[in-house]
């Protein structure tokens, strides 16, 4: 594991990241309350063709920082610092949820550094409904019940058709262990999302990948992203918000087919 130094709005940070494989650079940006470990299934499938970079955002994994508030611009600065530290001029970027928002911000503010982007479950601006959702998440974190809510929020009908009470309890246990200490800081970053000033500056080809049963990001928000990004096209996966975890093979195929098209 490596560490990339970066100056954030609140102070200094050291962004830890893994490097796997070889070939064109593929930067994977994780979602809220997760870490670089979220990308293990995709990394396994991609490392034969790409140099896969998987950082931990502030609040996750082994990344260290000032411990105060963070926002999307800070997290995009961390992603850029990883590219700089790894000696990568431009990368294909894949982001899930908050990571998708950060990927879009990076592509809009540093278009020369992004060769293509896949934005899964990203959104252009946090609205009142979403803010209520994120406030609810913060309350659940305080009560220790956030992990029990996650399958209900993140997984679609196909997950529940296959699940048993016992298998879902195992998932809840795994999610409990996955939730990062800085999850609340990342949820506060979710609350402040507004990509509208930067979306029109994106020059890379973009796949806006939506989940058909997403309870966090609406289909209308996905359409707004496609309309605002000059070279974007839509795609949909038959899953909930947590598609990378619930259907990793299908998710990887959609992502890698698009990235390979532009590699």
BELWODA-V674403 format. One line per field, one symbol per residue. phi: phi as a letter, one per 20 degrees, with the letter a starting at -180 (. if undefined). psi: psi as a letter, one per 20 degrees, with the letter a starting at -180 (. if undefined). A space follows every 10 residues. Layout:
phi->???
psi->???
//
This chain:
phi->.dcdfbdege qebceebdcc mbpgfceddf egmdbgfgeg ffggeeffcc eedceefgnc ldfdbfnefc cfffffffff ffgffemdfb cfcccdlgff ffgffffeec ffedebbdde lebfbfefff ffffffgfff ffemdgfffg ffeddegfff fefdgfffff fffffgffge gegffffffg fefbegfdff efdffcdeed dfdfeedeff fffffffeeg cdcebcdfae geggeecfff ffffffffff fdf
psi->qrppqqorhi aqqooqqqpq aqaqpoppor apjaahihjg ghghhhiiiq oppnqprpiq cjpqaijaqq ahhghhhggh hggghikpgq qpppqpdhhh gggggghhhm hiiohrqoop krqhppaggg hgghhgghgh ghijjghhhg hhhipahhgh hhqrgghhhh gggghghhpq hkghhhhhhg hjpnihiihi ipiqppoooq phkpigprhh hghhgghiph lqqqqpqmra hlhhhhmhgg ghggghgggh hj.
//
